[in-house]
Each structure stands twice: as C-alpha cells, then as structure tokens.
Amino acid sequence: MMSSCPVDHSLDDVKQKLEDQKDVMPAPLYHDTARFFHDGQPQSILNEGFHLLKKYDLAGEAEKEKRNAALQQLVQRGE
C-alpha cells in the first residue's frame, strides 16, 4: 500500500482525481476504475484509490505500470 495519509478522502475527491487523470490512463483501466468507484467504497479503499491516482500524470512509465496493476487489483478485490 502507498504511504499512509491522515486525511480521509471523499468519494467526490476520488472521482475528481480520476477525471483529472483520465487522459493519461489506459482507457479500459479508467472505465473499470470509474465503475468501481461509482457507488462509493469503504473509506480505506477511497484513500488507497486517491493515492494511486494522485500525481499519476507525473509518474514515470515504471511507476505508472505499478499503479495500473495496483488499481486493477483494487477493482478486482471489490468485485
């Protein structure tokens, strides 16, 4: 998991962060992630998702690959 953060992020925060990163994410991953967060998730999942999306656009390719895999795992865990 990413470094812990004392801030709880709202569903709206996560959705906004996802929208911010839409153009730099693989389209299937964006759609899966958007669907996953559509109806909300437990706070721990919201926080994890937010931190995976935070500064995603600034990450190098290797870091993006790691984040993509982590987001995919997050989505699959919640299904």
Residue pairs with C-beta under 8 A, 6 or more apart in sequence:
1 48
2 48
2 51
2 52
3 51
5 47
5 51
7 47
8 43
8 46
8 47
9 46
9 47
9 50
10 46
11 37
11 40
11 41
11 46
13 46
13 50
14 37
14 46
14 49
14 50
14 53
15 34
15 37
17 50
17 53
17 54
18 30
18 33
18 34
18 37
18 49
18 53
20 53
20 57
21 30
21 53
21 56
21 57
22 30
24 56
24 57
25 33
25 56
25 68
26 68
29 68
29 71
29 72
32 71
32 72
32 75
33 49
33 71
33 74
33 75
35 75
36 74
36 75
36 78
36 79
37 46
37 49
40 46
41 49
41 78
45 74
45 78
48 74
49 71
49 74
52 67
52 70
52 71
52 74
53 67
53 71
56 64
56 67
59 67
